[in-house]
Amino acid sequence: MNTDKVISVRNLTKRFGSFTAVDHISFDVDKGEIFGFLGANGAGKTTAMRMLCGLSLPTDGDGQVAGCDIISQSEEIKKRIGYMSQKFSLYSGLTVEENVKLFSTIYGMSSLQIKDSSASLFRDLGMEDMRRAYVKDIPVGWRQKLAFAVATIHKPEVVFLDEPTGGVDPVTRRKFWELIYKASSEGMTVFVTTHYLDEAEYCNRISIMVDGRISALDSPAALKEKYHVSTIDEVFRIVAQTAKRGD
């Protein structure tokens, strides 16, 4: 196991009865890297991510995330990572300030740390005037920025983004990726799944899962050159055409 990597897994496998959701996958992710994790519905992405986040134990294989063993230190992993998804990121019935305080507490920050970090967060995002606004009442672009800021307020070594830009307009998506680039430039590792294949072009490397296995893994440029195409969408169509699983 390579302990110099922020994420390092070998032969990671998850079975549910006779069904193998994740089938002996192996890969490494470097510090500060933006790593795209692609695959059609049913490919095994979510199951793999749950194991990496310490939410599900593997059936076989091993791995480390942020220096912690995914089998014996799952609770410690949860303290060292951030997580954001399209389906659930913020509590819409709470105010902006209440959401920040809640998630900071979940991540184990002290009262003083929460006070200092919250002040910096609102200042950096330009949201001082929105502190007491309910999340459901602020524009979607601001919600996206707030959700990312909350997921990374405790300065995790790696942040997992599960389809974070689903359902938002292209301008908001582009602005969200500016936040990802900033976090990466500051040394944070970003592990992101997306159905927008144009976004995969922004990653340092991407992997493509097919039926529980990693069928391709390299930089976007190298994959396009390998398959003699001009877009990652075309790469994905070629790699995923052998898939037997459906939605």
Backbone hydrogen bonds, N-H to C=O, Kabsch-Sander energy under -0.5 kcal/mol:
donor,donor_aa,acceptor,acceptor_aa,energy
3,T,1,M,-0.9
5,K,2,N,-1.0
6,V,29,V,-1.5
7,I,29,V,-1.6
8,S,64,Q,-2.4
9,V,27,F,-2.5
10,R,62,D,-2.8
12,L,25,I,-2.7
13,T,60,D,-2.3
14,K,22,V,-2.2
16,F,19,F,-3.3
17,G,15,R,-0.5
19,F,16,F,-1.9
20,T,18,S,-0.5
21,A,14,K,-1.8
21,A,19,F,-0.8
22,V,14,K,-1.7
23,D,212,G,-3.0
24,H,22,V,-0.7
25,I,12,L,-2.2
27,F,9,V,-1.4
29,V,7,I,-2.6
32,G,187,G,-0.6
33,E,30,D,-1.7
35,F,33,E,-0.7
35,F,190,V,-3.3
36,G,34,I,-0.6
36,G,205,R,-2.8
37,F,192,V,-3.0
38,L,36,G,-0.6
38,L,207,S,-2.9
40,A,209,M,-0.6
43,A,40,A,-2.1
48,A,44,G,-2.3
49,M,45,K,-2.7
50,R,46,T,-2.3
51,M,47,T,-1.5
52,L,48,A,-1.9
53,C,49,M,-2.0
54,G,51,M,-1.2
55,L,50,R,-2.7
56,S,50,R,-1.0
59,T,13,T,-2.5
60,D,13,T,-1.5
62,D,10,R,-2.0
64,Q,8,S,-2.5
65,V,68,C,-2.4
66,A,6,V,-3.1
68,C,65,V,-1.8
70,I,63,G,-2.4
73,Q,69,D,-2.1
77,I,73,Q,-2.0
78,K,74,S,-1.4
79,K,75,E,-0.7
79,K,76,E,-0.8
80,R,76,E,-0.8
80,R,77,I,-1.4
81,I,77,I,-0.7
82,G,158,V,-1.9
84,M,160,F,-2.5
85,S,88,F,-0.7
86,Q,162,D,-1.8
92,S,90,L,-0.8
94,L,91,Y,-1.5
96,V,130,M,-0.5
96,V,133,A,-2.2
97,E,131,R,-2.7
99,N,95,T,-2.3
100,V,96,V,-2.1
101,K,97,E,-2.3
102,L,98,E,-2.5
103,F,99,N,-2.5
104,S,100,V,-2.0
105,T,101,K,-2.0
106,I,102,L,-2.2
107,Y,103,F,-2.0
108,G,105,T,-1.8
109,M,104,S,-2.3
114,I,110,S,-2.7
115,K,111,S,-2.3
116,D,112,L,-2.5
117,S,113,Q,-2.9
118,S,114,I,-2.5
119,A,115,K,-1.8
120,S,116,D,-1.9
121,L,117,S,-2.7
122,F,118,S,-2.7
123,R,119,A,-1.8
124,D,120,S,-3.0
125,L,121,L,-2.4
126,G,122,F,-0.8
127,M,122,F,-2.5
128,E,122,F,-0.6
130,M,127,M,-1.6
131,R,128,E,-0.9
133,A,130,M,-1.6
135,V,94,L,-2.4
136,K,92,S,-1.8
137,D,134,Y,-1.9
138,I,135,V,-1.3
142,W,139,P,-0.5
143,R,139,P,-2.0
144,Q,140,V,-2.4
145,K,141,G,-1.9
146,L,142,W,-2.6
147,A,143,R,-2.7
148,F,144,Q,-2.1
149,A,145,K,-2.4
150,V,146,L,-2.7
151,A,147,A,-2.0
152,T,148,F,-1.0
153,I,150,V,-0.8
155,K,152,T,-1.9
157,E,80,R,-1.7
158,V,80,R,-1.0
159,V,189,T,-2.6
160,F,82,G,-3.0
161,L,159,V,-0.6
161,L,191,F,-3.1
162,D,84,M,-3.1
162,D,160,F,-0.6
163,E,161,L,-0.9
163,E,193,T,-1.6
166,G,163,E,-1.3
168,V,165,T,-1.6
173,R,169,D,-2.4
174,R,170,P,-2.3
175,K,171,V,-2.1
176,F,172,T,-2.2
177,W,173,R,-2.1
178,E,174,R,-1.1
179,L,175,K,-1.1
179,L,176,F,-0.5
180,I,176,F,-1.6
181,Y,177,W,-2.5
182,K,178,E,-2.0
183,A,179,L,-2.4
184,S,180,I,-2.5
185,S,181,Y,-2.6
186,E,182,K,-1.1
187,G,184,S,-1.9
188,M,183,A,-2.3
189,T,157,E,-2.4
190,V,33,E,-2.7
191,F,159,V,-2.6
191,F,189,T,-0.5
192,V,35,F,-2.6
192,V,190,V,-0.6
193,T,161,L,-2.8
197,L,195,H,-1.0
199,E,196,Y,-1.4
200,A,196,Y,-0.7
201,E,197,L,-0.5
201,E,198,D,-0.8
202,Y,199,E,-1.8
203,C,200,A,-1.4
204,N,34,I,-1.9
205,R,34,I,-1.4
206,I,218,D,-2.8
207,S,36,G,-2.5
208,I,216,A,-2.5
209,M,38,L,-3.0
210,V,213,R,-3.1
212,G,43,A,-2.0
213,R,210,V,-1.8
215,S,208,I,-2.7
215,S,213,R,-0.8
216,A,208,I,-1.0
218,D,206,I,-2.0
223,L,219,S,-2.4
224,K,220,P,-2.3
225,E,221,A,-2.0
226,K,222,A,-2.5
227,Y,223,L,-2.2
228,H,225,E,-0.7
229,V,224,K,-2.2
235,V,231,T,-1.5
236,F,232,I,-3.1
237,R,233,D,-2.0
238,I,234,E,-1.8
239,V,235,V,-2.7
240,A,236,F,-2.9
241,Q,237,R,-0.5
241,Q,238,I,-0.6
242,T,239,V,-0.6
243,A,240,A,-1.9
